[in-house]
Amino acid sequence: MTRRPAPSPNRLVVWLMRKLVLPAIQRRYQLQVQGVQAIFGLKPPFLVVANHVNFWDPFWVSTFVPVPVQWIASDNLFRTRLYGTAMRLLGSIAKVKLMTDAEAVRQVFGVIEARGVVGIFPEGVRSYDGRGSPPMEPVARLIRKLRVPVVSVRIEGGYLARPRWSHGVRLGPVRLDYRLLFRGPELASLAPADVYAALAAALSVDEMRAQAIARVPFKGPRPAEYLERLLFLCPHCRVVGSMVSRDRLFACLACGHAVRMNDLGFLEPVDGPLRFENPAEWNAWQLEELRSMIRNGGLLERVPLVEQHVTLFTGTRARPFRRTGGGTLILLPSGLGLRDARGVRFFPVAEIKGMNIQNREKLEFSHAGSLFRLDFRRLRASPYLWMKAVEFLQEAGSVPGSGEHAGVIGRR
């Protein structure tokens, strides 16, 4: 495998981070740490792996690692001048989200060969509801090939401190649990399945289940604001896209069903019975409902998913996006269509790859060798709904519908 020069962190920038930025973040998020003595005396090269719940995860974890950690980060962060410069000065490694990236793997090997420390989020994406995702299998295979020590960090409280769907920060403790997961040499004798199982067990987190026991308040203004970015399906009337939030209140415009969010992150009844105690339970239910609607009920064949005021950008891994269109986005059983005055640009569902969400309202995916971004200009839109709908269409192997539709899903 051909190796490119490994990215190297800038010493001055690392020093400033450790002296100024990381202490401020530690105070702001009330970081609590345990098990860090397990890595005392551990010398590079080694890996750091952690579950992913918050934008600040790499900063939290790096605070208690005595040497610079070069994190694998979304290539999205490298496309703007400001963030791109910062990421390069920190020695970060760019990777295309949810897709195989040989260049990122080569850079990981380069950092390890240069006796550096690489940080990885094996889940690949930040949690939307406080439940962790299964690790990506290629990460376990990479760990086995590198055969260097692996430090795992379990983060708890990071979701409650700032849920991905929200704007505000809630004041409450974030806990970091460090553990020496592998010493390195034993990886040669472990099967890939064993490495994967150990990785999954070390990083498995369900924040709301833990919060049911801990009952620790996370206080902040408007705790339910923008919850409709995550929860798009009413459990009472089963209308998609009818939920709206304001301050603590979360209600359905179609039937009036309403709940309230408290400082513990749990839901309380307001109008009607309480079906779910927290957003994670609600989300688990709605995803199965949406999958069933698409697979068995022909949901999108009757009523397409529609979002107005969407901007289309096109780009590459290394270059900034450029605007190439905009208009009304429509999801049919056969694919995504973006309609404007010039016509419709169509992306067949079967040809969409690596769909993911960037910065809350931005939906990214690859198609025909190019990278695209759909920017939802309505702040309360749910790209999460669109991403999951495309995922379930791909699962079902949907075929094109008739093109005749009775209405739309979602607010204009």
N, C-alpha and C positions, 0 to 999 in steps of 0.2 A: 504494500500500500504506500503510495507516494505521500510524503509528509510535507505540508506547507509550514513555514515558520509559525511557531505557536504565538498567539497573542500574549502580550506581556503587560501587566498593570503598571501604571505610572507611579513611581514611589512617592512623589509629592502629593498626588491626588489621594493615594491610599492613606498617607499620613494625615491629611486634612479630614478625610472621612472618619478616621479613628479618633481624632482629637475633637472634632466639632460636630459632625453629622450624627454618628452613631450614638454618642451619649445623649443627644437631644431626642433621638428616636426612642432610646431606651426609657427615658423619663416620660415621654408623651404616651407611650403604650404600656407603661407600668410592667416592663418585662420581668418575668420571674424565671429562673433557670435552675435545672437540676441535672445531675449526671455528667456535668461538663468535665469533672475530674477524670472521666473515662478516656479523654483525649489528651490529658496532660502528658507531655513528653513525646507525643506522636509527631514524627517528622515527615515532611512531604517526601515523595508524592502520596496523596491519598484523595479519596472522593468524599464529598458531603452530599447526602440525599435527604430530602425533606418533603413532607406533604405540602400542598399548595392551596392556600386559602385567602391570601391577601397580597396586594401589590408590594407591601413592605417586607414580605417573607425573606428575601435574600439579605436585606439589611439586618433584620432581627437575628437571623442565624449567624451572619458574619460577625456580629458584635462580640460573640464569645469564642470565636475561633482565632487563635493567636497569630495566624498567618493569613495573607490575602487569599480570598476564595474567588476564583474566576467562574462566574455562573453562566450556564447555558441559558440564553434569553431569546425571546421571540424576535425574529428578524424585523418585525414591525418597529421595534424600538431603535433600529439602526438607520431607518429611512429618513429621519428628520435631522437637520444639522445639529440642534442642541442636544437631543437625546443620543444621537449617533456618536457625537464627540465624547459625551460622558461615558457611554458604554465601552468605547474603545480605550479610553483612558483607564477604565477599571479592568481592562483585559477580558471583557465578557466575550462569549462565543455565540454568534448568531445562528439560530436554527429555525427552519420553516416549521410552523406548528403542525402537529399531527400527521406529518409526512416523513418518509425516509429522507435523510439529509447526509449524504456521504461526506460533504465538506465539513460539517459540524463534527462528525466522528473523527475525521483526520485531525482537526484542531484539538479535540480532546486528547488524542494520543500524543500530539505534540506538546501539550501542557504537561502531561504526566511524564513524558520523556525529559522535559526540562525541569523536572522535580518541582512541579507546581501542584496546586490544589484546585480541583474542579467541583463546582456545585451543580447538582442536577435535581429537578423536580420530576420524579418518575411518572407522576400522574399526567403530566403534559399540559394540563389546564387548571386554572383556578376553580375552586369549588363555588357553585352558585348557592347552595343551600346548607353548607356546613358538613355535608357527607363527602368523604373522600371518594375518588374514582380509583378503579384498579390500576396498578402500575402498568406502563407499556412494556410488553415483553422484550422489545429490543434493548431496553435499559438493563434488564437482568442479564442478557447475553453480553452486553458491553462490560458490565461489572465482572463477569466471569473471565472475559478475555484480558482485561487490564491486570487482574490479580494483585491489586494494591489494597491497603486497608480502606474500609468503608465506614464512615461515621453517619449514623442515622439521627435525624432530629424530628421529633414529633411535636407539631405546633398545635396548641389548644387555646381557644379564645380569640384567635385571629379573625375568624369569620364573624364572631359577635362584635368585635371591635370595629369592624367595617365590612358589612356584607357587600358582596360584589355588586348587587343590584342597587345599592344605596349611594348617596352622595356624602352623607355626614359620618363623622367619627363618633363612636360611643366610648365613653371612658370606663375602662375595666381592665383587669389584668390579663396579659397574654403570657402563657406558660410554654417554655421550651424544654424538652426532655432529650438530652444527648445520650447516645449509646454507641459503643464500638460494635458495629454489626458484624463485620468481618475483619480479620487480621490480615488477610491477603493470601498467604500460601495455601490455606485450606480450600480456596476457590477452585484450585486445579482438580480436586477430587469430588467436587459437588456437581450434581446434575443441574442443568439449567432450570428445571422445575423446582429444585430445592432452593436455588438462589432466589427465584421469583417468589416462592412462598414466604421465605424469610423477609424479603423486602416488603411484601404486602402486609405481613403481620406487624412489622416495625412501624409502618406509616399509616395504618388504619385508624381513622378518626371519624367519629360521629358527634359533632359538637352539641347538637341539641339533646342527644341522649345523655351525654356527660353533664350538660347544664341542668337536666332534670334532677340530678343528684346534687350538684354543686350549688345551684340557685344563686349565682353571683350576678349582681346587677351590672349592666352596661348602659350607662346613662348618656343620653344625647337628645338633641332636638329632633322632632318629627321622625320617630323610629320606623314608621311604616311607609314613609315617603318613597315612592318609586318601586314599591313591592310588585306592581303589575308587570315590571320587566321580567320577573321570575314567574309569578303566578298568573296565568292567562286564562284559566278555565274555572268558571264558577261551580262549586260543588253542589249547589242547590238546583240551579236551572240548566247547568251544563252548556251555557253559552260561551263561546270562545271570544276572547278579547273584550269582555264586558266589565272587567274589574278596574277600579280606580282607587287611588290612595290620596290621603290628605292627613298630614300630621301623624296621629296614631291610628286613624280610621282606615279601613280597607273594605270597600263595598262594591256590590254588583249593580251596575246601571240598569240591567235588564229586569231583575227581580227584587232588588233591595236587600238581599242577604248581606250582612255586615259583621265584621269582627274588629277587634281592637288589639294592638300590639303593646305589651308592657315592657318594662325595662329589663326583664329577664330574656326577652326575645320570644316569649310565648304569646299565643293568641287567646283572646277572651271573647265571649259572645256579646253581641250588641243587639242584633235583630235576627232571630232565628237560632236554631240549635248550633252548638259548636261541633263541627265535623272533624276538624284537625286541630291539634294543640300547638303545632309549630309549622313554619313554612316547608321544612324538609318532608314531613308527612304529607302535606298538601301536594308538594311537587311530585312525590313518588306516585300518588294516586293519579294526578293529571297526566303524567307521562304515559301511564298504561291506558288511560282513557283516550288520549290523543292517538296512540298507536292503534288501538282498536277502531277508532273512528276512521282512520285512514285505511287500515287493512280490510276491515269488514263492512264498514258503513259507507264507504265511498264519499267521505266528507268533501274532499276537494273536487270531486266530480260534480257535486251539487252546488257548492259554494266555494269559490276560490279564496285564497288568502290575499288580502290587498293592503298595501301601505302606500300612501301618497307622500310626495316630497322626499324622495330617495335620490341620493346623488351617487353616480357610478364613477369609480376611480380605477385606473389600470396602472400596473407597475411591474417591477421585477424585484428579486430578492435584495439587490444592493442599491437600487435607485428609488428616489421619492415617487409617490404616486402622482399621476396627473389626471385631472378631471376629463372624462370622456363621454359623459352623458348624465342624464337625470330625468326623473319623472315619476310615474306610478309603477310600483313593483307588484307583480302578480305571481302567485304560486298555483300552478295547475298540477294535476297528476303527472304530467309529462315533463315539467321543468319550471324554471324561473323565467319570467318575462319582464323586461323593463320597457314601459311604453312612454314615449314622448311624442312631440309633434312630427318627428321624422319617421315614426314607426315603432316596431318592437324589436328589441335585442333579446334573443332567446338563449337560455343555457339548459340543455337537457339534464334532467336529474341524474341519469346514469353516467354523465360525463363530468359531474361536479366532484372535486376531490378536496380533502383536507379542510372542509368548512369549519370555521371557528369564529369566535367573537373577540374583537379587540376593543379595548376602551369602552366597554358597555354598549354603545349604540352602533358599532361598526362590524359588519359581517364580511369576513374574508373567505375566499376559496380560490382554488386553481381550476382552470378550464382550458383545454387545448394548448397547454404549455405556457399560459399566461396567468398572472395573478390579478385578482379583482377584489375591490372593496366596495361594499354597499353601505353608504353612510345614512342612517336613519335620522332625519333632522328633527322628528318629533321626539322629545326627550322621554316621553312615557311609552314609546314603542317597545316591543319585545323582540329583539333579534333572537333571543333564546327560543321563542316559539317557532320562528322561521327555521332555525338551525335544526331543531328537533323534528319538525315536519319533514324537512328534506331527508334527514336521517331515516325516518320511518318509511318514507317513500322508497328509499334505496333498499331498505330491508325487505319491503314487500315486493320489490321488482315491479313497480307500477307501470302500466302501459298508458300511452296518451289517451285522454278522454275525448269527448265529442267536441269540446270547445264551446258548448252551450251551457250557460250558468245562470242561475236564478238570482244571485245576489252576491254579497261580499261578507267576509269576516273581518271584524276590526273596525275601529272608528276612523273616520276620515279627518 
